Amino acid sequence: MSIFDQTLNRRYTNSVKWDAMEKIYGLNDTTEILPMWIADMDFAPPTAVSKALQKHAEGAIFGYGFVCEEVKQSIVDWQYNRYNWHIEKEFISFSHGVVSALANILTALTNVGDKVLISTPVYPPFFNIPKSNGREVVTCPLVEQDGMFVYDFEAFEQTLAQDIKAYILCNPHNPGGYVWDEATLKEIIRLCAKYDVLIISDEIHADLMLDGAKHTPLAKIAGDEIDRVITCMAPTKTFNLAGIQVSYIIATDKKKRLLLEAVNMASGQGSLNSFAPIALLAAYTEGLPWLEELLPYISNNMDYVISELTQLPGIHIAKPQGTYLLWIDCRQLGIDEKELMKQLLEVGKLALEPGSKYGEEGRGFLRMNVACSFDTVKDAVARFKLACQSLKQF
Ligand SMILES: Cc1ncc(COP(=O)(O)O)c(C=O)c1O
């Protein structure tokens, strides 16, 4: 029995995943729908984190706080212990989340009208955040090879040559769960350096490595180009703390850090809420055994879903190397995405994410979040099959 076998009741807790489906999926009643869409887990975080937060609540001191050196040191240690990446405390600045960090980085280090490159399919805020901050989003699609999406570096270089100012990298990749290898990362660095492009590396899924895969922080291998890299990380995906809202930026270039700080100050975002550094510290100093139990559990959930769903004609799934997200290729079902979503929601009572949300290249895929108990995963597979049986193709 694993701690992750427990099924938490998250309904009626103001959870976006469980309680906001009416709005997201345009439904009147979602009480019977199993949500496996947005990227948070149906697991309690490590006990040490909950206990540290409880202690803070009991202490009832909620005035202005600051992030102490011990918290920064826990980040330095985490980076070193997990990635053998040595960073200095002064490289770190904090943010309420990676998405808000992306907005602040773009505001600080690019100008209105600048072109920002993304590789699609990719996490939707990579489109929205630059766009809503007045930047022009330029997409260069990843291409398919052996059932996975990979970089087409010829196309990537041609796009970079079109006066791109910043590139937002998703490492590991959401939605595909690809863990980019060093050769890929080095080519990204080389080409971005050639065209003098800032690299914003979103590494929020870094700790979620499956089956022995190894995450490489892009900045760690950037060599002389390290100052053009801004890394975004957080303990929130790793330890299921998204609602706590804490993330951090690692930047070696002091000038860039000062510009970032100025943007934070300009928007009054100078400090974190007092629970955030406490959660981060407890997670990074005491959460590792929990994480080490989590990762094989997720991997096993994935194996089960893959073995069951790929028996259905027209379904293909490449097992991700990281994340807790499955990227299910349904294109050979030959069914329109809207219709497939309708069957899943109405017949299967299962909420997944339509792949086109990640860009046109994702159309025909579904993203399934398997960070839940094995029983829930089994339930989801049954629901998926039920929805498929109702398709005329079956
Ligand atoms: C690649 C990526 N970046 C950022 C986020 C969200 O980060 P935050 O909640 O810290 O804003 C997610 C959440 O799914 C994500 O997948």
PDBQT file of the ligand as one rigid body, heavy atoms in Angstrom, charges set to zero:
ROOT
HETATM    1  C1  LIG A 401       5.399  24.476 -18.316  1.00  0.00    +0.000 C 
HETATM    2  C2  LIG A 401       4.613  25.107 -17.217  1.00  0.00    +0.000 A 
HETATM    3  N1  LIG A 401       4.981  26.307 -16.738  1.00  0.00    +0.000 NA
HETATM    4  C3  LIG A 401       4.306  26.906 -15.737  1.00  0.00    +0.000 A 
HETATM    5  C4  LIG A 401       3.198  26.320 -15.175  1.00  0.00    +0.000 A 
HETATM    6  C5  LIG A 401       2.426  27.011 -14.089  1.00  0.00    +0.000 C 
HETATM    7  O1  LIG A 401       3.265  27.585 -13.179  1.00  0.00    +0.000 OA
HETATM    8  P1  LIG A 401       2.713  28.469 -11.983  1.00  0.00    +0.000 P 
HETATM    9  O2  LIG A 401       1.547  27.767 -11.398  1.00  0.00    +0.000 OA
HETATM   10  O3  LIG A 401       3.890  28.540 -11.076  1.00  0.00    +0.000 OA
HETATM   11  O4  LIG A 401       2.360  29.791 -12.577  1.00  0.00    +0.000 OA
HETATM   12  C6  LIG A 401       2.781  25.065 -15.641  1.00  0.00    +0.000 A 
HETATM   13  C7  LIG A 401       1.587  24.430 -15.073  1.00  0.00    +0.000 C 
HETATM   14  O5  LIG A 401       1.075  23.458 -15.552  1.00  0.00    +0.000 OA
HETATM   15  C8  LIG A 401       3.506  24.450 -16.677  1.00  0.00    +0.000 A 
HETATM   16  O6  LIG A 401       3.155  23.259 -17.160  1.00  0.00    +0.000 OA
ENDROOT
TORSDOF 0
